[in-house]
Amino acid sequence: MSTYGPQIEVAIARIRADVADLHAELTRNGLVVWTGGNVSGRVPGADLFVIKPSGVDYADLAPENMILCDLDGAVIPGTPGSDRSPSSDTAAHAYVYRNMPEIGGVVHTHSTYATAWAARGEEIPCVITAMADEFGGPIPIGTFAIIGDDTIGRGIVEALTGHRSRAVLMQNHGPFTIGKDARDAVKAAVMVEDVARTVHIARQGGELIPIPQAAIDSLFNRYQNVYGQAPQGALK
C-alpha cells in the first residue's frame, strides 16, 4: 500500500507518464541508439524522482515500468517498476536533484556531434545566436568520470553551478542536460546536439566568429524573458 498522500500519488503518476512519453523525443530526434540514454523527472512536492529502467527497449517504455527513486537513488520498493534495475546513470541524476533543488528534469544522451566534442574534451563556443538564446554562452566540459556512483553527478553540478548553460559535455562520455522539468531538459538535449552539429560544420569551413559578450547577454535575456510573451497591453 502506498505511503504517499493522494496529491503526491497524482504527481507521481503524471511524472511517470511524462518521463515515459519524453523518451520518444530522444529517438525521434536521433539522440540515442538501442537502449542508451535516459530521461528523469523530479516529483513536485516530494523527495522523489522517476527514471527509466536499465536495458529496456524504447518501444517498451511505459508509465508502469518507469522507476520511482528517492533522492539518494534508491528504488522505492513495492512501487510499479521496482522489480527492474534503474538506469545506470541513476546515481548521477540523484546527485543533481539533491544539490540543485531548482532542477526538475535531467537527460543524458550519446548524441553524435555533442559526444564528439566531449571526446575532444572541448567546450562548444558560443558563435551562433540560437546558442546564445538557449544556453547564454558556451557549452562547458565536465570532468571525466566512470559510471557507477555519483561522480558523474558531481561533475555535472560542478560544471553547471553558476553557469547559464543547461547542458554539459562530460569528457569522453557525452551530454547531460538539466531543466525546470523533464520536458525542458529534453529540449536542451535536442538543442545541444543541434548547435554541436552546426558549430562543427562551421569550423570545417574556416575560423569561427565569436559573438560579443554584450550581444550574448542581450540575446539570452530576450529569449528567456521576452520571447513568446504577450506584449504589454495585449489582450490576454
C-alpha positions as CSV (number, residue, x, y, z in Angstrom):
1,M,0.0,0.0,0.0
2,S,1.2,3.5,-0.8
3,T,2.6,5.6,2.0
4,Y,2.1,8.8,-0.1
5,G,-0.9,11.1,0.1
6,P,-3.3,11.5,-2.9
7,Q,-1.7,14.7,-4.2
8,I,1.7,13.1,-4.3
9,E,0.3,9.9,-5.9
10,V,-1.3,12.1,-8.7
11,A,2.1,13.9,-9.1
12,I,3.9,10.6,-9.3
13,A,1.5,9.3,-12.0
14,R,1.9,12.5,-14.0
15,I,5.7,12.3,-13.9
16,R,5.7,8.6,-14.8
17,A,3.6,9.4,-17.9
18,D,5.7,12.4,-18.8
19,V,9.0,10.6,-18.5
20,A,7.8,7.6,-20.4
21,D,6.5,9.8,-23.3
22,L,9.5,12.0,-23.4
23,H,11.9,9.2,-24.2
24,A,10.2,9.1,-27.7
25,E,11.6,12.6,-28.3
26,L,15.1,11.2,-27.9
27,T,14.6,8.6,-30.6
28,R,12.5,11.0,-32.8
29,N,15.4,13.5,-32.8
30,G,18.1,10.8,-33.3
31,L,19.8,11.4,-30.0
32,V,20.1,7.8,-28.9
33,V,20.7,4.3,-30.2
34,W,19.5,1.0,-28.9
35,T,18.7,1.4,-25.2
36,G,21.3,4.1,-24.4
37,G,20.3,7.4,-22.8
38,N,17.7,8.3,-20.2
39,V,15.3,10.9,-19.0
40,S,14.3,11.6,-15.4
41,G,11.8,13.9,-13.7
42,R,11.5,15.2,-10.2
43,V,8.2,14.6,-8.4
44,P,6.9,18.0,-7.3
45,G,6.3,18.2,-3.5
46,A,8.3,15.1,-2.7
47,D,11.9,14.0,-2.4
48,L,11.4,11.6,-5.3
49,F,12.2,11.3,-9.0
50,V,11.2,9.0,-11.8
51,I,13.7,7.5,-14.2
52,K,13.7,4.8,-17.0
53,P,14.7,1.2,-16.3
54,S,18.0,-0.1,-17.5
55,G,18.3,-2.0,-20.7
56,V,14.7,-1.8,-21.8
57,D,13.9,-1.1,-25.5
58,Y,12.4,2.4,-26.0
59,A,9.4,0.9,-27.7
60,D,8.6,-1.0,-24.5
61,L,8.8,2.0,-22.1
62,A,5.5,2.8,-20.4
63,P,4.5,4.7,-17.2
64,E,4.1,1.5,-15.3
65,N,7.7,0.4,-15.9
66,M,9.3,3.7,-15.0
67,I,11.1,3.5,-11.7
68,L,10.4,5.7,-8.7
69,C,13.5,6.6,-6.6
70,D,14.4,8.7,-3.6
71,L,17.0,11.5,-3.9
72,D,19.7,9.0,-2.8
73,G,18.9,7.0,-5.9
74,A,17.3,4.1,-4.0
75,V,14.4,2.4,-5.7
76,I,11.1,2.7,-3.7
77,P,10.1,-0.9,-3.0
78,G,6.6,-2.1,-3.8
79,T,6.0,0.6,-6.5
80,P,5.4,-0.1,-10.2
81,G,8.7,-0.9,-11.9
82,S,10.6,-1.6,-8.7
83,D,11.3,-5.2,-9.8
84,R,13.6,-3.8,-12.5
85,S,17.1,-2.1,-12.2
86,P,17.0,1.6,-12.7
87,S,19.2,3.3,-15.3
88,S,22.9,3.0,-14.7
89,D,23.0,6.8,-14.5
90,T,20.6,6.9,-11.6
91,A,23.2,8.0,-9.0
92,A,24.2,10.9,-11.2
93,H,20.7,12.1,-11.6
94,A,20.0,11.7,-7.9
95,Y,23.1,13.8,-7.1
96,V,21.9,16.6,-9.4
97,Y,18.5,16.6,-7.7
98,R,20.0,16.7,-4.2
99,N,22.3,19.5,-5.0
100,M,20.2,21.6,-7.5
101,P,16.8,21.9,-5.9
102,E,15.6,24.2,-8.7
103,I,16.1,21.4,-11.3
104,G,13.1,19.3,-12.2
105,G,14.5,17.2,-15.1
106,V,17.7,15.6,-16.2
107,V,18.6,14.0,-19.5
108,H,21.6,12.0,-20.8
109,T,22.3,11.0,-24.4
110,H,25.2,10.0,-26.5
111,S,24.1,12.2,-29.4
112,T,26.8,12.1,-32.1
113,Y,28.1,15.6,-32.5
114,A,27.8,16.6,-28.9
115,T,29.6,13.4,-27.9
116,A,32.3,14.2,-30.5
117,W,33.0,17.5,-28.7
118,A,33.1,15.6,-25.4
119,A,35.6,13.1,-26.9
120,R,38.0,16.0,-27.6
121,G,37.4,17.5,-24.1
122,E,36.4,20.7,-25.8
123,E,33.6,23.1,-25.0
124,I,31.3,24.3,-27.7
125,P,32.0,28.1,-28.3
126,C,29.0,30.4,-28.5
127,V,29.2,31.5,-32.1
128,I,25.5,31.3,-33.2
129,T,22.6,33.4,-31.9
130,A,20.4,30.3,-31.3
131,M,23.1,29.1,-28.8
132,A,23.2,32.5,-27.1
133,D,19.4,32.3,-26.9
134,E,19.2,28.9,-25.4
135,F,22.4,28.5,-23.4
136,G,23.6,32.0,-22.8
137,G,27.2,31.1,-23.7
138,P,29.5,28.2,-24.4
139,I,28.6,24.6,-23.5
140,P,31.1,23.6,-20.8
141,I,33.1,20.5,-20.4
142,G,32.7,18.3,-17.3
143,T,35.4,16.1,-15.8
144,F,36.0,12.5,-16.9
145,A,34.2,10.1,-14.7
146,I,33.2,6.4,-14.7
147,I,29.6,5.3,-14.5
148,G,28.6,3.5,-11.3
149,D,28.4,6.1,-8.5
150,D,27.6,9.8,-8.1
151,T,30.9,11.0,-9.6
152,I,29.3,12.0,-12.8
153,G,26.6,13.9,-10.9
154,R,29.3,15.7,-9.0
155,G,30.9,16.7,-12.3
156,I,27.6,18.0,-13.7
157,V,26.9,20.1,-10.6
158,E,30.4,21.5,-10.6
159,A,30.3,22.5,-14.2
160,L,26.8,24.0,-14.2
161,T,26.6,25.7,-10.9
162,G,26.7,29.5,-11.6
163,H,26.7,28.8,-15.4
164,R,23.8,29.8,-17.7
165,S,24.1,26.6,-19.8
166,R,21.6,23.8,-19.2
167,A,24.0,21.4,-20.9
168,V,27.4,20.0,-20.0
169,L,29.6,17.7,-22.1
170,M,31.1,15.1,-19.7
171,Q,34.5,14.4,-21.1
172,N,34.8,11.2,-23.1
173,H,31.2,10.4,-22.3
174,G,28.5,12.7,-23.7
175,P,26.0,15.4,-22.9
176,F,23.9,15.8,-19.8
177,T,21.2,18.4,-19.7
178,I,19.0,19.9,-17.0
179,G,15.8,21.8,-17.0
180,K,12.9,23.2,-14.9
181,D,11.1,19.9,-15.7
182,A,11.8,16.8,-17.8
183,R,10.4,18.4,-21.0
184,D,12.7,21.4,-20.6
185,A,15.7,19.1,-20.1
186,V,14.8,17.2,-23.3
187,K,14.5,20.4,-25.2
188,A,18.0,21.3,-24.0
189,A,19.3,17.8,-25.2
190,V,17.8,18.4,-28.7
191,M,19.2,21.9,-28.9
192,V,22.7,21.0,-27.7
193,E,23.0,18.4,-30.4
194,D,21.8,20.9,-33.0
195,V,24.4,23.5,-32.0
196,A,27.1,20.9,-31.7
197,R,26.5,19.8,-35.3
198,T,26.2,23.4,-36.7
199,V,29.4,24.7,-35.0
200,H,31.3,21.6,-36.0
201,I,30.3,22.1,-39.7
202,A,31.1,25.8,-39.5
203,R,34.6,25.1,-38.2
204,Q,35.3,22.9,-41.1
205,G,34.9,25.9,-43.4
206,G,37.2,28.3,-41.5
207,E,37.7,30.3,-38.4
208,L,34.7,30.8,-36.2
209,I,33.5,34.4,-35.5
210,P,32.8,34.9,-31.8
211,I,29.7,36.8,-30.6
212,P,30.5,39.8,-28.4
213,Q,29.6,39.1,-24.7
214,A,27.2,42.1,-24.6
215,A,25.2,40.6,-27.6
216,I,25.1,37.2,-25.9
217,D,23.7,38.7,-22.8
218,S,21.1,40.6,-24.7
219,L,20.1,37.6,-26.8
220,F,19.8,35.4,-23.7
221,N,17.8,37.9,-21.8
222,R,15.3,38.4,-24.7
223,Y,14.9,34.7,-25.4
224,Q,14.5,33.7,-21.8
225,N,12.3,36.7,-20.6
226,V,10.6,38.3,-23.6
227,Y,10.3,35.7,-26.4
228,G,6.9,34.2,-26.6
229,Q,5.4,36.5,-24.1
230,A,2.3,38.7,-24.8
231,P,3.3,42.3,-25.3
232,Q,2.3,44.8,-22.6
233,G,-1.3,45.9,-23.2
234,A,-2.1,43.0,-25.4
235,L,-5.4,41.2,-24.9
236,K,-5.0,38.0,-22.8
